[in-house]
């Protein structure tokens, strides 16, 4: 999938090369208590999962793979490359998922809007991602090109922002 070789995956996930990334991961811990970090080369996201999230992933994984295959690997869903449980004598078993860093995609320069969708409305809104003047210009855009140029933002929007779009 995605032209990934086992060698390149192993290199991207090398423990020594990712040491700094792992220690910085706690700085970005989400509301769920899980944390994630980017591989040192920014090709992958490594995210911790709760046992409930693992169970859910196990339920939906066949449909997910079927979707990716039916879309001939052109789906906009992030690719999940693996689910692992790390066991050691130093801490309790830790579930991690290795997935594609979608911000490394080849169409990055064409990206107009980014969404972090979780399927919830609770605390899932980025307020004022455009100023009032820009919102007026957006509503009066005369072409699709003008609309997308005005909508371009560096912010990652959330579920409620997506639901509010017409």
Secondary structure, 3 states (H helix, E strand, C coil): CCCCCHHHHHHHCCHHHHHHHHHHHHHHCCCCCCCEEECCCCCEEEEEECHHHHHHHHHHHHHHHHHHHHCCCCCCCCCEEEEEEECCCCCCCEEEEEEECHHHCCCHHHCCCEEECCCCCCCCCCCCCCCHHHHHHHHCCCCHHHHHHHHCCCCEEEHHHHHHCC
